[in-house]
Amino acid sequence: MDTILLETFIEVTHTRNFAKASDKLCISTSTTSARIKQLESLLGVALFERKHHEVCLTPAGERMERHARFILNAWEQAYEDTALGETEKKRLVIAGVPGLWDSFLQDKVNRLYQTQPDLILRLEESTPLRVVEKLDQGLVDIGFVYEQPNIKGLIVKEVASIPMSLVTSQPKQTLEEALGAAYVRVEWGAPFNTQHELAFPQRQLANVRANSGRIALKLILANGGAAYLPDTLVQEHLKAGRLFKVDEAPIIHMKAYAAYRMHNELKGLLEAFLST
């Protein structure tokens, strides 16, 4: 199968529109349509339900999307592995959930980039589920998550304890005020949720929820409010007087884990990376 058909399929699933997908791919709409029809013909199923202004995935299309992404990722990895085999360069694929990129992973990668200029780096920010799936499929060399993945053949190490503080845009706020209508609930994952529920069993339902610390930070800086955020993410704003810690609020400590395959040929490099 020509991978260009899968690339076109993925773009249409993303835009839900043939014309927009065509613009992104720099091809005509008729070419996009022809590629999708060719892929549907090969599979013997309809992948999209075509409507006037947009297209929707059929159940078969939803199943195909997962496989298409896996095939394209695998092909890219195979291509790079083959090409790099003719050189002395090594490639390292690092994946992590957004909160860990914000809190400490970016700094570690910056140091790696500075000290290993010949290393081919592939860096990904993804959901916990996708990070674990890619570890299991061998599509990433090392993944950083808040919960230990339970996959045979993985080495899992605790690499950080990340303090989360309740910060607010208003000085001298009480805990009750900070957890009021302007509180932004950041979805840091199950371990955070458990500690949060124990600390605040009677809290009101948050009007705003976000799955990214950066989104919550920008929101409260622009509009006011409060959120639990990693100390490293808010440090400069605390110093500048743009944000303030809520003294009554407990600090929630989150553990971060790194996972990589036991027989990864880059094991030495990975262990050196973790030790920095």
HELIX and SHEET records of a PDB file:
HELIX    1   1 THR A    3  THR A   15  1                                  13    
HELIX    2   2 PHE A   18  LEU A   25  1                                   8    
HELIX    3   3 THR A   29  LEU A   43  1                                  15    
HELIX    4   4 PRO A   59  LEU A   84  1                                  26    
HELIX    5   5 PRO A   98  LEU A  100  1                                   3    
HELIX    6   6 TRP A  101  LEU A  105  3                                   5    
HELIX    7   7 GLN A  106  THR A  115  1                                  10    
HELIX    8   8 PRO A  128  GLN A  137  1                                  10    
HELIX    9   9 LEU A  175  ALA A  178  1                                   4    
HELIX   10  10 ALA A  190  ALA A  199  1                                  10    
HELIX   11  11 GLY A  213  ASN A  223  1                                  11    
HELIX   12  12 ASP A  231  LYS A  239  1                                   9    
HELIX   13  13 LYS A  267  SER A  275  1                                   9    
SHEET    1   A 2 PHE A  48  ARG A  50  0                                        
SHEET    2   A 2 VAL A  55  LEU A  57 -1                                        
SHEET    1   B 8 ILE A 120  GLU A 125  0                                        
SHEET    2   B 8 ARG A  91  GLY A  96  1                                        
SHEET    3   B 8 ILE A 142  VAL A 145  1                                        
SHEET    4   B 8 ILE A 252  ARG A 261 -1                                        
SHEET    5   B 8 LEU A 154  THR A 168 -1                                        
SHEET    6   B 8 ALA A 226  PRO A 230 -1                                        
SHEET    7   B 8 TYR A 183  VAL A 186  1                                        
SHEET    8   B 8 VAL A 208  ALA A 210  1                                        
SHEET    1   C 6 ILE A 120  GLU A 125  0                                        
SHEET    2   C 6 ARG A  91  GLY A  96  1                                        
SHEET    3   C 6 ILE A 142  VAL A 145  1                                        
SHEET    4   C 6 ILE A 252  ARG A 261 -1                                        
SHEET    5   C 6 LEU A 154  THR A 168 -1                                        
SHEET    6   C 6 PHE A 244  LYS A 245 -1                                        
END                                                                             
